[in-house]
Amino acid sequence: MDESRHFKFTPSVWIIPTFLLLVIWTVFFIENKFHINLSEHGIYPRTFSGLQGVLFSPFLHGDLNHIASNSMPLFILTTALIYFYRDLSLKILFYGVLLSGLITWIIARDSYHIGASSLIYVLVSFIFFKGMMAQYYRLMALSLTVVLIYGGMIWYVFPEIDKTISWEGHLSGLITGFAFAVYFKTPDYQKALIYDWQQPGYDSENDKFMQRFDENGNFVNLPPPEPEMGPIAIQPEIPEIRYFYQYIPGKKEEKSE
């Protein structure tokens, strides 16, 4: 499948990440402007009312530092997801929120869990593992870039690093991203076929050029030589001389006797 059909920049590459950030910051602004606390709409594990947080928790943040630290990674990773995995991007975003939220609801401590960090871990995990599985140079380069930039996030899936953060949400996102990388299939990316020998039905035995080689790769079966031309006598070019005559009438002479 031609890679040019998949890796191209369209308005959706930046519109969707921008829309997500706009919603998140709008909710945060409303909380602070009207002095309301929406954290109780986050994930509260193993309670029926806490299930609402599966949908709402990615849009809720505790303070300015929390939302600021999540905004840039969310924008960059969502942009990369849409550009490199266009056909899967909306599925990864939607089902990633649902599945990582449900896992958090099952395994987390009895507390409200909020923030978009679980979705960020879904994106990091999916982009890394899918790039390694695809074995395609562009996707592998993207995976290595994600590791270089966000590789340190792996430490925050362990409970002893920082008990004030939802390591359960991070771990849920990591597991979800890996599961999606295994489950969702990507096209067999390849460059556009230009030469005849790149075509699937190519037969080297009928190729006139390949017939010039033997089984060892030696150049044989040379074409017959062109007949040699003997010496040719070249006559000097003689310029053509043309004469033009012009008649000028004169006066008639008179004779006297």
Secondary structure as GFF3:
##gff-version 3
##sequence-region A 1 257
A	DSSP	three_ten_helix	3	5	.	.	.	ID=ss1
A	DSSP	alpha_helix	12	33	.	.	.	ID=ss2
A	DSSP	three_ten_helix	39	41	.	.	.	ID=ss3
A	DSSP	three_ten_helix	49	52	.	.	.	ID=ss4
A	DSSP	alpha_helix	53	56	.	.	.	ID=ss5
A	DSSP	three_ten_helix	57	59	.	.	.	ID=ss6
A	DSSP	alpha_helix	64	84	.	.	.	ID=ss7
A	DSSP	alpha_helix	89	107	.	.	.	ID=ss8
A	DSSP	alpha_helix	117	134	.	.	.	ID=ss9
A	DSSP	alpha_helix	137	150	.	.	.	ID=ss10
A	DSSP	three_ten_helix	151	157	.	.	.	ID=ss11
A	DSSP	alpha_helix	167	183	.	.	.	ID=ss12
A	DSSP	three_ten_helix	196	198	.	.	.	ID=ss13
A	DSSP	three_ten_helix	204	206	.	.	.	ID=ss14
A	DSSP	three_ten_helix	210	212	.	.	.	ID=ss15
###
